[in-house]
Amino acid sequence: MEIRPIPADPNVVETVAGWLFREWGHLSPGSSHQRAIDRLSERIGSTGVPLALVAFESGQPIGTASLVASDMDTHPQFTPWLASVYVLPEFRLHGIGSALCRSIVSELNRLKITRAYLMTPNKEAYYQGLGWRTIERDLSARACRSYGICFGRMTLASKIPNLESSAN
């Protein structure tokens, strides 16, 4: 498995955008597969925020994760965000999502960004296992107002990358 920045390959961009649209498109009014393609295309060649990483197995994309400036309108004071962590179902439970998250943290270190955020409706323990710290729970009321979609519970977490270890 290899993780690298999203390439300027229309097939890869379209594939990854399809995953993201199917998984989360219903959360954003006005969302479309083409809009997801356009947003990912903005990340091609990026060396800062936003950026997208893709995991490949035998040359085929199998997962993705992004670093974006904002992922929650209700929390504009927080930036940047780990977002859009997705692994194809048949490749889950093999450490690919964890590897993608660690790669995003490596990018944070490279960029000398001292804090990042994520939100999750149901993976709090998973992200805690990767070193993320919960800073707020039960965002559901705000998410309902902001997105018009109610989750039973949402968690906001934060990560302070270990900048010292990135020098090795």
Backbone as JSON Lines, residues from 0, in Angstrom:
{"i":0,"aa":"M","n":[0.84,-1.17,0.0],"ca":[0.0,0.0,0.0],"c":[0.88,1.24,0.0]}
{"i":1,"aa":"E","n":[0.49,2.21,-0.79],"ca":[1.23,3.46,-0.92],"c":[0.26,4.62,-0.72]}
{"i":2,"aa":"I","n":[0.69,5.64,0.02],"ca":[-0.12,6.85,0.21],"c":[0.62,8.01,-0.42]}
{"i":3,"aa":"R","n":[-0.1,8.75,-1.27],"ca":[0.52,9.9,-1.91],"c":[-0.55,10.97,-2.18]}
{"i":4,"aa":"P","n":[-0.13,12.19,-2.49],"ca":[-1.11,13.24,-2.81],"c":[-1.97,12.83,-4.0]}
{"i":5,"aa":"I","n":[-3.18,13.34,-4.02],"ca":[-4.08,13.0,-5.11],"c":[-3.44,13.41,-6.44]}
{"i":6,"aa":"P","n":[-3.38,12.47,-7.38],"ca":[-2.72,12.77,-8.66],"c":[-3.65,13.51,-9.61]}
{"i":7,"aa":"A","n":[-3.06,14.09,-10.63],"ca":[-3.83,14.79,-11.67],"c":[-4.34,13.77,-12.69]}
{"i":8,"aa":"D","n":[-4.9,12.7,-12.2],"ca":[-5.46,11.64,-13.04],"c":[-6.97,11.73,-12.92]}
{"i":9,"aa":"P","n":[-7.66,12.1,-14.0],"ca":[-9.11,12.28,-13.93],"c":[-9.85,11.05,-13.42]}
{"i":10,"aa":"N","n":[-9.35,9.86,-13.74],"ca":[-10.02,8.64,-13.27],"c":[-9.95,8.51,-11.76]}
{"i":11,"aa":"V","n":[-8.78,8.82,-11.19],"ca":[-8.63,8.75,-9.73],"c":[-9.49,9.81,-9.07]}
{"i":12,"aa":"V","n":[-9.45,11.03,-9.59],"ca":[-10.24,12.12,-9.01],"c":[-11.72,11.77,-9.06]}
{"i":13,"aa":"E","n":[-12.2,11.27,-10.19],"ca":[-13.61,10.92,-10.32],"c":[-13.99,9.78,-9.37]}
{"i":14,"aa":"T","n":[-13.13,8.79,-9.25],"ca":[-13.39,7.67,-8.35],"c":[-13.49,8.14,-6.9]}
{"i":15,"aa":"V","n":[-12.49,8.88,-6.45],"ca":[-12.47,9.36,-5.06],"c":[-13.65,10.3,-4.8]}
{"i":16,"aa":"A","n":[-13.94,11.19,-5.74],"ca":[-15.08,12.09,-5.58],"c":[-16.38,11.3,-5.47]}
{"i":17,"aa":"G","n":[-16.49,10.23,-6.22],"ca":[-17.68,9.38,-6.13],"c":[-17.85,8.78,-4.75]}
{"i":18,"aa":"W","n":[-16.74,8.29,-4.18],"ca":[-16.82,7.75,-2.81],"c":[-17.33,8.82,-1.85]}
{"i":19,"aa":"L","n":[-16.72,10.0,-1.91],"ca":[-17.04,11.06,-0.96],"c":[-18.48,11.55,-1.14]}
{"i":20,"aa":"F","n":[-18.92,11.67,-2.38],"ca":[-20.29,12.11,-2.62],"c":[-21.29,11.07,-2.11]}
{"i":21,"aa":"R","n":[-21.04,9.79,-2.37],"ca":[-21.95,8.75,-1.9],"c":[-21.97,8.68,-0.37]}
{"i":22,"aa":"E","n":[-20.84,8.87,0.25],"ca":[-20.75,8.75,1.71],"c":[-21.33,9.96,2.44]}
{"i":23,"aa":"W","n":[-21.04,11.17,1.95],"ca":[-21.4,12.38,2.69],"c":[-22.17,13.41,1.89]}
{"i":24,"aa":"G","n":[-22.45,13.18,0.64],"ca":[-23.13,14.17,-0.19],"c":[-24.48,14.61,0.35]}
{"i":25,"aa":"H","n":[-25.17,13.69,1.02],"ca":[-26.49,14.01,1.56],"c":[-26.42,15.05,2.69]}
{"i":26,"aa":"L","n":[-25.23,15.3,3.23],"ca":[-25.09,16.26,4.32],"c":[-24.97,17.7,3.84]}
{"i":27,"aa":"S","n":[-24.72,17.89,2.57],"ca":[-24.5,19.24,2.04],"c":[-25.54,19.57,0.97]}
{"i":28,"aa":"P","n":[-26.46,20.48,1.29],"ca":[-27.43,20.88,0.27],"c":[-26.71,21.41,-0.97]}
{"i":29,"aa":"G","n":[-27.19,21.03,-2.12],"ca":[-26.59,21.48,-3.37],"c":[-25.37,20.68,-3.79]}
{"i":30,"aa":"S","n":[-25.05,19.66,-3.02],"ca":[-23.89,18.83,-3.34],"c":[-24.16,17.99,-4.59]}
{"i":31,"aa":"S","n":[-23.1,17.69,-5.32],"ca":[-23.21,16.84,-6.5],"c":[-21.88,16.13,-6.72]}
{"i":32,"aa":"H","n":[-21.92,15.11,-7.53],"ca":[-20.68,14.4,-7.86],"c":[-19.71,15.36,-8.55]}
{"i":33,"aa":"Q","n":[-20.21,16.21,-9.43],"ca":[-19.34,17.16,-10.13],"c":[-18.72,18.16,-9.15]}
{"i":34,"aa":"R","n":[-19.49,18.6,-8.17],"ca":[-18.94,19.53,-7.18],"c":[-17.83,18.85,-6.38]}
{"i":35,"aa":"A","n":[-18.03,17.57,-6.05],"ca":[-16.98,16.82,-5.34],"c":[-15.73,16.71,-6.2]}
{"i":36,"aa":"I","n":[-15.9,16.47,-7.5],"ca":[-14.76,16.43,-8.43],"c":[-14.04,17.77,-8.43]}
{"i":37,"aa":"D","n":[-14.81,18.85,-8.51],"ca":[-14.21,20.2,-8.55],"c":[-13.42,20.48,-7.27]}
{"i":38,"aa":"R","n":[-13.97,20.12,-6.13],"ca":[-13.28,20.37,-4.85],"c":[-12.0,19.56,-4.75]}
{"i":39,"aa":"L","n":[-12.05,18.3,-5.16],"ca":[-10.83,17.48,-5.13],"c":[-9.8,18.0,-6.12]}
{"i":40,"aa":"S","n":[-10.26,18.45,-7.27],"ca":[-9.33,18.96,-8.29],"c":[-8.55,20.16,-7.78]}
{"i":41,"aa":"E","n":[-9.17,20.95,-6.9],"ca":[-8.48,22.1,-6.3],"c":[-7.29,21.66,-5.45]}
{"i":42,"aa":"R","n":[-7.29,20.41,-5.02],"ca":[-6.23,19.91,-4.13],"c":[-5.07,19.28,-4.89]}
{"i":43,"aa":"I","n":[-5.2,19.11,-6.19],"ca":[-4.13,18.52,-7.0],"c":[-2.92,19.45,-6.96]}
{"i":44,"aa":"G","n":[-1.79,18.89,-6.63],"ca":[-0.56,19.66,-6.6],"c":[-0.4,20.56,-5.39]}
{"i":45,"aa":"S","n":[-1.37,20.54,-4.48],"ca":[-1.3,21.39,-3.3],"c":[-0.22,20.91,-2.34]}
{"i":46,"aa":"T","n":[0.51,21.84,-1.8],"ca":[1.52,21.51,-0.79],"c":[1.13,22.12,0.56]}
{"i":47,"aa":"G","n":[-0.08,22.64,0.64],"ca":[-0.59,23.23,1.88],"c":[-2.04,22.85,2.07]}
{"i":48,"aa":"V","n":[-2.77,23.68,2.77],"ca":[-4.19,23.43,3.02],"c":[-4.99,24.15,1.94]}
{"i":49,"aa":"P","n":[-5.9,23.48,1.23],"ca":[-6.32,22.09,1.4],"c":[-5.41,21.12,0.65]}
{"i":50,"aa":"L","n":[-5.42,19.88,1.12],"ca":[-4.72,18.83,0.4],"c":[-5.48,17.52,0.57]}
{"i":51,"aa":"A","n":[-5.29,16.62,-0.36],"ca":[-5.93,15.3,-0.29],"c":[-4.87,14.25,-0.53]}
{"i":52,"aa":"L","n":[-4.92,13.2,0.28],"ca":[-4.04,12.05,0.12],"c":[-4.88,10.86,-0.31]}
{"i":53,"aa":"V","n":[-4.28,9.98,-1.09],"ca":[-4.97,8.79,-1.57],"c":[-4.1,7.58,-1.28]}
{"i":54,"aa":"A","n":[-4.72,6.53,-0.76],"ca":[-4.03,5.25,-0.56],"c":[-4.26,4.4,-1.82]}
{"i":55,"aa":"F","n":[-3.19,3.8,-2.29],"ca":[-3.24,2.94,-3.48],"c":[-2.77,1.54,-3.13]}
{"i":56,"aa":"E","n":[-3.41,0.55,-3.72],"ca":[-2.98,-0.84,-3.64],"c":[-2.92,-1.36,-5.07]}
{"i":57,"aa":"S","n":[-1.75,-1.81,-5.47],"ca":[-1.55,-2.3,-6.84],"c":[-2.0,-1.26,-7.86]}
{"i":58,"aa":"G","n":[-1.73,0.01,-7.57],"ca":[-2.05,1.09,-8.5],"c":[-3.48,1.57,-8.47]}
{"i":59,"aa":"Q","n":[-4.33,0.92,-7.68],"ca":[-5.75,1.3,-7.62],"c":[-6.04,2.07,-6.33]}
{"i":60,"aa":"P","n":[-6.83,3.15,-6.41],"ca":[-7.17,3.88,-5.19],"c":[-8.06,3.04,-4.28]}
{"i":61,"aa":"I","n":[-7.74,3.05,-2.98],"ca":[-8.52,2.26,-2.02],"c":[-8.97,3.09,-0.82]}
{"i":62,"aa":"G","n":[-8.47,4.32,-0.69],"ca":[-8.86,5.16,0.44],"c":[-8.36,6.57,0.27]}
{"i":63,"aa":"T","n":[-8.86,7.46,1.11],"ca":[-8.48,8.87,1.02],"c":[-8.65,9.56,2.36]}
{"i":64,"aa":"A","n":[-7.97,10.67,2.52],"ca":[-8.15,11.58,3.66],"c":[-7.72,12.96,3.2]}
{"i":65,"aa":"S","n":[-8.32,13.98,3.78],"ca":[-8.01,15.36,3.38],"c":[-7.69,16.21,4.59]}
{"i":66,"aa":"L","n":[-7.01,17.29,4.32],"ca":[-6.77,18.36,5.28],"c":[-7.41,19.6,4.66]}
{"i":67,"aa":"V","n":[-8.41,20.15,5.34],"ca":[-9.15,21.29,4.8],"c":[-9.17,22.43,5.81]}
{"i":68,"aa":"A","n":[-9.41,23.63,5.34],"ca":[-9.42,24.8,6.22],"c":[-10.6,24.77,7.18]}
{"i":69,"aa":"S","n":[-11.77,24.38,6.69],"ca":[-12.98,24.39,7.52],"c":[-13.85,23.2,7.16]}
{"i":70,"aa":"D","n":[-14.39,22.55,8.19],"ca":[-15.27,21.41,7.94],"c":[-16.58,21.54,8.7]}
{"i":71,"aa":"M","n":[-16.73,22.6,9.47],"ca":[-17.95,22.78,10.26],"c":[-18.26,24.26,10.37]}
{"i":72,"aa":"D","n":[-19.33,24.68,9.71],"ca":[-19.7,26.1,9.72],"c":[-19.94,26.63,11.12]}
{"i":73,"aa":"T","n":[-20.34,25.75,12.04],"ca":[-20.63,26.18,13.41],"c":[-19.37,26.45,14.22]}
{"i":74,"aa":"H","n":[-18.21,26.09,13.69],"ca":[-16.94,26.27,14.41],"c":[-15.9,26.94,13.51]}
{"i":75,"aa":"P","n":[-16.19,28.14,13.01],"ca":[-15.25,28.78,12.08],"c":[-13.91,29.15,12.72]}
{"i":76,"aa":"Q","n":[-13.87,29.19,14.03],"ca":[-12.62,29.55,14.72],"c":[-11.59,28.42,14.67]}
{"i":77,"aa":"F","n":[-12.01,27.22,14.31],"ca":[-11.09,26.08,14.3],"c":[-10.6,25.81,12.88]}
{"i":78,"aa":"T","n":[-9.3,25.67,12.72],"ca":[-8.7,25.35,11.43],"c":[-7.29,24.82,11.67]}
{"i":79,"aa":"P","n":[-6.84,23.9,10.83],"ca":[-7.49,23.14,9.77],"c":[-8.16,21.88,10.33]}
{"i":80,"aa":"W","n":[-8.76,21.12,9.44],"ca":[-9.52,19.93,9.82],"c":[-9.04,18.7,9.04]}
{"i":81,"aa":"L","n":[-8.93,17.59,9.74],"ca":[-8.84,16.28,9.1],"c":[-10.25,15.97,8.64]}
{"i":82,"aa":"A","n":[-10.42,15.64,7.38],"ca":[-11.76,15.43,6.83],"c":[-11.75,14.33,5.78]}
{"i":83,"aa":"S","n":[-12.93,13.83,5.48],"ca":[-13.13,12.91,4.36],"c":[-12.24,11.68,4.45]}
{"i":84,"aa":"V","n":[-12.12,11.11,5.64],"ca":[-11.37,9.86,5.78],"c":[-12.28,8.74,5.31]}
{"i":85,"aa":"Y","n":[-11.88,8.07,4.24],"ca":[-12.71,7.02,3.65],"c":[-11.82,5.91,3.12]}
{"i":86,"aa":"V","n":[-12.22,4.68,3.41],"ca":[-11.54,3.49,2.88],"c":[-12.62,2.59,2.29]}
{"i":87,"aa":"L","n":[-12.34,2.04,1.11],"ca":[-13.29,1.11,0.51],"c":[-13.62,0.0,1.5]}
{"i":88,"aa":"P","n":[-14.89,-0.42,1.58],"ca":[-15.29,-1.42,2.58],"c":[-14.44,-2.68,2.58]}
{"i":89,"aa":"E","n":[-14.06,-3.16,1.42],"ca":[-13.29,-4.42,1.36],"c":[-11.86,-4.27,1.86]}
{"i":90,"aa":"F","n":[-11.41,-3.04,2.09],"ca":[-10.05,-2.79,2.58],"c":[-10.04,-2.29,4.02]}
{"i":91,"aa":"R","n":[-11.2,-2.2,4.64],"ca":[-11.27,-1.73,6.02],"c":[-10.73,-2.77,6.99]}
{"i":92,"aa":"L","n":[-10.37,-2.3,8.17],"ca":[-9.83,-3.14,9.25],"c":[-8.46,-3.72,8.91]}
{"i":93,"aa":"H","n":[-7.75,-3.03,8.04],"ca":[-6.38,-3.42,7.69],"c":[-5.38,-2.29,7.97]}
{"i":94,"aa":"G","n":[-5.81,-1.27,8.72],"ca":[-4.9,-0.19,9.09],"c":[-4.75,0.91,8.06]}
{"i":95,"aa":"I","n":[-5.53,0.87,6.99],"ca":[-5.39,1.87,5.93],"c":[-5.89,3.23,6.39]}
{"i":96,"aa":"G","n":[-7.03,3.26,7.06],"ca":[-7.54,4.53,7.59],"c":[-6.57,5.14,8.58]}
{"i":97,"aa":"S","n":[-6.02,4.31,9.45],"ca":[-5.03,4.8,10.42],"c":[-3.8,5.35,9.71]}
{"i":98,"aa":"A","n":[-3.35,4.65,8.68],"ca":[-2.18,5.11,7.92],"c":[-2.47,6.44,7.23]}
{"i":99,"aa":"L","n":[-3.67,6.6,6.7],"ca":[-4.04,7.87,6.08],"c":[-4.06,8.99,7.11]}
{"i":100,"aa":"C","n":[-4.61,8.72,8.29],"ca":[-4.64,9.74,9.35],"c":[-3.23,10.1,9.8]}
{"i":101,"aa":"R","n":[-2.37,9.11,9.95],"ca":[-0.97,9.39,10.32],"c":[-0.28,10.21,9.23]}
{"i":102,"aa":"S","n":[-0.6,9.93,7.99],"ca":[0.0,10.71,6.89],"c":[-0.47,12.16,6.92]}
{"i":103,"aa":"I","n":[-1.72,12.39,7.27],"ca":[-2.2,13.77,7.41],"c":[-1.46,14.45,8.56]}
{"i":104,"aa":"V","n":[-1.25,13.74,9.67],"ca":[-0.49,14.32,10.79],"c":[0.94,14.63,10.35]}
{"i":105,"aa":"S","n":[1.52,13.79,9.52],"ca":[2.86,14.08,8.99],"c":[2.84,15.37,8.17]}
{"i":106,"aa":"E","n":[1.78,15.57,7.4],"ca":[1.64,16.81,6.64],"c":[1.5,18.01,7.58]}
{"i":107,"aa":"L","n":[0.74,17.84,8.66],"ca":[0.63,18.91,9.66],"c":[2.01,19.26,10.21]}
{"i":108,"aa":"N","n":[2.79,18.24,10.52],"ca":[4.15,18.46,11.02],"c":[4.99,19.21,9.99]}
{"i":109,"aa":"R","n":[4.92,18.76,8.73],"ca":[5.69,19.4,7.67],"c":[5.32,20.87,7.54]}
{"i":110,"aa":"L","n":[4.04,21.16,7.68],"ca":[3.54,22.53,7.54],"c":[3.7,23.34,8.83]}
{"i":111,"aa":"K","n":[4.23,22.7,9.87],"ca":[4.41,23.36,11.18],"c":[3.08,23.86,11.75]}
{"i":112,"aa":"I","n":[2.02,23.13,11.47],"ca":[0.7,23.45,12.02],"c":[0.61,22.78,13.38]}
{"i":113,"aa":"T","n":[0.28,23.55,14.39],"ca":[0.37,23.05,15.76],"c":[-0.92,22.45,16.31]}
{"i":114,"aa":"R","n":[-2.02,22.56,15.59],"ca":[-3.26,21.96,16.06],"c":[-4.17,21.72,14.86]}
{"i":115,"aa":"A","n":[-4.93,20.64,14.94],"ca":[-5.91,20.34,13.9],"c":[-7.16,19.77,14.57]}
{"i":116,"aa":"Y","n":[-8.23,19.68,13.81],"ca":[-9.52,19.27,14.36],"c":[-10.17,18.24,13.45]}
{"i":117,"aa":"L","n":[-11.14,17.53,14.01],"ca":[-11.99,16.64,13.23],"c":[-13.33,16.56,13.92]}
{"i":118,"aa":"M","n":[-14.34,16.1,13.19],"ca":[-15.62,15.8,13.81],"c":[-16.02,14.41,13.37]}
{"i":119,"aa":"T","n":[-16.7,13.72,14.26],"ca":[-17.14,12.37,13.94],"c":[-18.44,12.07,14.67]}
{"i":120,"aa":"P","n":[-19.41,11.47,13.99],"ca":[-20.64,11.1,14.68],"c":[-20.49,9.8,15.47]}
{"i":121,"aa":"N","n":[-19.52,8.95,15.12],"ca":[-19.52,7.61,15.72],"c":[-18.15,6.94,15.84]}
{"i":122,"aa":"K","n":[-17.07,7.66,15.68],"ca":[-15.74,7.03,15.7],"c":[-14.81,7.67,16.75]}
{"i":123,"aa":"E","n":[-15.39,8.15,17.84],"ca":[-14.59,8.83,18.86],"c":[-13.46,7.94,19.37]}
{"i":124,"aa":"A","n":[-13.75,6.7,19.73],"ca":[-12.72,5.8,20.28],"c":[-11.63,5.53,19.25]}
{"i":125,"aa":"Y","n":[-12.01,5.39,18.0],"ca":[-11.03,5.15,16.93],"c":[-10.02,6.3,16.87]}
{"i":126,"aa":"Y","n":[-10.51,7.53,16.83],"ca":[-9.61,8.67,16.74],"c":[-8.82,8.89,18.03]}
{"i":127,"aa":"Q","n":[-9.42,8.58,19.18],"ca":[-8.66,8.65,20.42],"c":[-7.48,7.68,20.37]}
{"i":128,"aa":"G","n":[-7.69,6.52,19.79],"ca":[-6.62,5.55,19.64],"c":[-5.49,6.04,18.75]}
{"i":129,"aa":"L","n":[-5.79,7.03,17.91],"ca":[-4.77,7.63,17.04],"c":[-4.17,8.89,17.65]}
{"i":130,"aa":"G","n":[-4.54,9.18,18.9],"ca":[-3.95,10.32,19.59],"c":[-4.77,11.6,19.56]}
{"i":131,"aa":"W","n":[-5.98,11.54,19.02],"ca":[-6.84,12.72,19.01],"c":[-7.53,12.84,20.37]}
{"i":132,"aa":"R","n":[-7.77,14.05,20.81],"ca":[-8.35,14.32,22.12],"c":[-9.73,14.95,21.92]}
{"i":133,"aa":"T","n":[-10.73,14.4,22.6],"ca":[-12.08,14.95,22.53],"c":[-12.11,16.31,23.21]}
{"i":134,"aa":"I","n":[-12.65,17.3,22.53],"ca":[-12.77,18.63,23.14],"c":[-14.22,19.07,23.27]}
{"i":135,"aa":"E","n":[-15.14,18.39,22.59],"ca":[-16.56,18.74,22.72],"c":[-17.38,17.54,22.27]}
{"i":136,"aa":"R","n":[-18.48,17.32,22.98],"ca":[-19.41,16.24,22.61],"c":[-20.8,16.83,22.39]}
{"i":137,"aa":"D","n":[-21.66,16.0,21.83],"ca":[-23.05,16.37,21.62],"c":[-23.2,17.67,20.84]}
{"i":138,"aa":"L","n":[-22.64,17.66,19.68],"ca":[-22.8,18.79,18.77],"c":[-24.09,18.69,17.97]}
{"i":139,"aa":"S","n":[-24.92,17.68,18.31],"ca":[-26.07,17.37,17.47],"c":[-27.01,18.55,17.3]}
{"i":140,"aa":"A","n":[-27.26,19.32,18.36],"ca":[-28.19,20.45,18.22],"c":[-27.66,21.47,17.22]}
{"i":141,"aa":"R","n":[-26.38,21.79,17.32],"ca":[-25.8,22.75,16.38],"c":[-25.75,22.17,14.98]}
{"i":142,"aa":"A","n":[-25.42,20.88,14.87],"ca":[-25.37,20.25,13.56],"c":[-26.76,20.23,12.92]}
{"i":143,"aa":"C","n":[-27.78,19.99,13.74],"ca":[-29.15,20.01,13.2],"c":[-29.48,21.38,12.63]}
{"i":144,"aa":"R","n":[-29.12,22.43,13.36],"ca":[-29.41,23.78,12.86],"c":[-28.58,24.09,11.62]}
{"i":145,"aa":"S","n":[-27.32,23.67,11.65],"ca":[-26.41,24.04,10.57],"c":[-26.67,23.24,9.3]}
{"i":146,"aa":"Y","n":[-26.85,21.93,9.46],"ca":[-26.94,21.06,8.29],"c":[-28.35,20.56,8.01]}
{"i":147,"aa":"G","n":[-29.26,20.73,8.97],"ca":[-30.61,20.21,8.79],"c":[-30.67,18.71,8.92]}
{"i":148,"aa":"I","n":[-29.59,18.09,9.37],"ca":[-29.54,16.64,9.55],"c":[-29.11,16.39,10.98]}
{"i":149,"aa":"C","n":[-29.85,15.56,11.68],"ca":[-29.57,15.35,13.09],"c":[-28.86,14.02,13.31]}
{"i":150,"aa":"F","n":[-27.74,14.09,14.0],"ca":[-27.01,12.91,14.41],"c":[-27.39,12.65,15.86]}
{"i":151,"aa":"G","n":[-27.34,11.4,16.28],"ca":[-27.57,11.1,17.68],"c":[-26.53,11.79,18.55]}
{"i":152,"aa":"R","n":[-25.31,11.82,18.07],"ca":[-24.22,12.43,18.83],"c":[-23.08,12.73,17.87]}
{"i":153,"aa":"M","n":[-22.4,13.81,18.09],"ca":[-21.21,14.1,17.31],"c":[-20.12,14.53,18.27]}
{"i":154,"aa":"T","n":[-18.9,14.23,17.92],"ca":[-17.76,14.56,18.75],"c":[-16.8,15.43,17.96]}
{"i":155,"aa":"L","n":[-16.29,16.45,18.6],"ca":[-15.25,17.3,18.04],"c":[-13.96,16.95,18.75]}
{"i":156,"aa":"A","n":[-12.92,16.69,17.99],"ca":[-11.63,16.3,18.57],"c":[-10.53,17.18,18.02]}
{"i":157,"aa":"S","n":[-9.43,17.2,18.75],"ca":[-8.29,18.03,18.39],"c":[-7.02,17.21,18.5]}
{"i":158,"aa":"K","n":[-6.04,17.57,17.7],"ca":[-4.74,16.89,17.72],"c":[-3.65,17.94,17.66]}
{"i":159,"aa":"I","n":[-2.68,17.77,18.53],"ca":[-1.49,18.61,18.49],"c":[-0.38,17.72,17.97]}
{"i":160,"aa":"P","n":[0.08,17.91,16.73],"ca":[1.13,17.05,16.2],"c":[2.41,17.18,17.02]}
{"i":161,"aa":"N","n":[3.17,16.11,17.04],"ca":[4.46,16.11,17.71],"c":[5.49,16.66,16.73]}
{"i":162,"aa":"L","n":[5.7,17.95,16.77],"ca":[6.61,18.59,15.81],"c":[8.05,18.12,15.99]}
{"i":163,"aa":"E","n":[8.42,17.77,17.21],"ca":[9.8,17.33,17.44],"c":[10.09,16.04,16.7]}
{"i":164,"aa":"S","n":[9.13,15.12,16.65],"ca":[9.38,13.83,16.0],"c":[9.45,13.95,14.48]}
{"i":165,"aa":"S","n":[8.93,15.05,13.93],"ca":[8.95,15.19,12.47],"c":[10.34,15.52,11.94]}
{"i":166,"aa":"A","n":[11.23,15.9,12.82],"ca":[12.59,16.24,12.37],"c":[13.42,15.0,12.1]}
{"i":167,"aa":"N","n":[12.96,13.84,12.55],"ca":[13.72,12.59,12.37],"c":[13.59,12.06,10.97]}
